[in-house]
Amino acid sequence: MSQRPTGITILAVLAVIGGLFSLAVGGFMTFLGPMVGNEMAKQAADASAAVYGGAMMILGIGLLVHGLLQLVAAYGLFTLKGWGWMLAVLVQFLSLILNGLQVFQGQIGGAIAPVIIAAGILYYLFRPHVKAAFGRT
């Protein structure tokens, strides 16, 4: 087994932090979102406000899944598993696509930094010494 590159250790630690954050926010949105929507609907006397709570719940579930994927990827990266490299590439590629779509929609301010970060991480993951650490040539 190869020695783990320092950059991979850093990415694994950041994935754990990001995963835990996503789980916390996703849990909050999933379980409290419907209550917020119902309260808004009562105050506005408009049932359409409840849709807001449902949307929060759906986004929360997405964040929960994202958080779990990050934690699994962190483990795979830290232990230099081939599937960990593949999962990290997939997560960064999806991030690049989703944030890239926001940039093309004109939401440059909040999406350009994540695009640059995802592109940088992908570049790093495809460096020969990093791929070699995961048994990829």
C-alpha positions in Angstrom: 0.0 0.0 0.0 1.3 3.4 -0.9 1.9 6.2 1.6 -1.1 8.6 1.8 -0.3 12.0 0.2 -0.7 15.0 2.6 -3.3 16.5 0.3 -5.5 13.4 0.5 -5.4 13.6 4.3 -6.4 17.3 4.1 -9.3 16.4 1.7 -10.4 13.6 4.0 -10.5 15.8 7.0 -12.4 18.5 5.1 -14.9 15.9 3.8 -15.5 14.9 7.4 -16.1 18.5 8.5 -18.3 19.1 5.4 -20.2 15.9 5.9 -21.0 16.6 9.6 -22.1 20.1 8.7 -24.4 18.8 5.9 -25.9 16.2 8.3 -26.6 18.9 10.9 -28.2 21.4 8.4 -30.0 18.6 6.5 -31.4 17.2 9.8 -32.6 20.6 10.8 -34.2 21.3 7.4 -35.8 17.8 7.2 -37.4 17.7 10.6 -38.1 21.4 11.2 -39.0 22.4 7.6 -42.5 21.1 7.7 -43.2 22.8 11.0 -41.9 26.1 9.7 -44.1 25.7 6.5 -47.2 24.9 8.6 -46.6 27.9 10.9 -46.2 30.2 7.9 -49.4 28.8 6.4 -51.3 29.5 9.6 -50.0 33.1 9.8 -50.6 33.9 6.2 -53.9 32.0 6.1 -52.6 30.6 2.8 -52.1 26.9 2.2 -49.4 27.6 -0.5 -47.0 28.6 2.3 -46.9 25.0 3.4 -45.1 24.2 0.1 -42.1 26.1 1.6 -41.9 23.5 4.4 -42.1 20.7 1.9 -39.3 22.2 -0.2 -37.1 22.6 2.9 -37.7 19.0 3.8 -36.7 17.8 0.3 -33.6 19.9 0.4 -32.8 18.6 3.8 -33.0 15.0 2.7 -30.6 15.9 -0.2 -28.2 17.4 2.3 -28.4 14.3 4.5 -27.5 12.1 1.5 -24.7 14.5 0.6 -23.4 14.5 4.1 -23.4 10.7 4.2 -21.6 10.5 0.8 -18.9 12.9 2.1 -18.3 10.8 5.2 -18.1 7.6 3.2 -15.7 9.3 0.7 -13.6 10.7 3.6 -13.2 7.1 4.9 -12.3 5.8 1.5 -9.8 8.6 0.9 -8.2 8.2 4.4 -7.8 4.5 3.9 -6.7 4.8 0.2 -9.5 2.7 -1.1 -9.9 2.7 -4.9 -13.7 3.3 -4.4 -12.9 6.2 -2.2 -11.0 7.9 -5.0 -13.9 7.2 -7.4 -16.5 8.5 -5.0 -14.5 11.7 -4.3 -14.2 12.2 -8.1 -17.9 11.7 -8.5 -18.9 14.1 -5.7 -16.5 16.8 -7.0 -17.7 16.3 -10.6 -21.4 16.6 -9.5 -20.5 19.7 -7.5 -18.7 21.2 -10.5 -21.8 20.6 -12.7 -24.4 21.9 -10.2 -22.4 25.0 -9.3 -21.4 25.5 -12.9 -25.1 25.6 -13.8 -25.6 28.3 -11.3 -22.8 30.3 -12.8 -24.4 30.0 -16.2 -27.7 31.1 -14.8 -26.0 34.4 -13.7 -25.6 33.5 -10.0 -21.8 34.1 -10.2 -21.3 35.4 -6.7 -22.3 32.3 -4.7 -21.2 29.7 -7.2 -17.9 30.7 -8.7 -15.8 29.8 -5.6 -17.3 26.3 -5.4 -16.6 25.8 -9.1 -13.0 26.8 -8.7 -12.6 24.6 -5.6 -14.2 21.5 -7.2 -12.0 22.0 -10.3 -8.9 22.3 -8.2 -9.8 19.1 -6.2 -10.5 17.2 -9.4 -7.1 18.4 -10.8 -5.4 17.2 -7.7 -7.2 13.8 -7.6 -6.0 13.1 -11.2 -2.3 13.9 -10.4 -0.2 10.9 -11.1 1.1 10.5 -7.6 -2.4 10.7 -6.1 -3.8 8.2 -8.5 -0.9 5.9 -7.8 -1.6 6.0 -4.1 -5.0 4.6 -4.8 -3.6 1.9 -7.2 -4.7 3.7 -10.3 -2.4 4.4 -13.2 
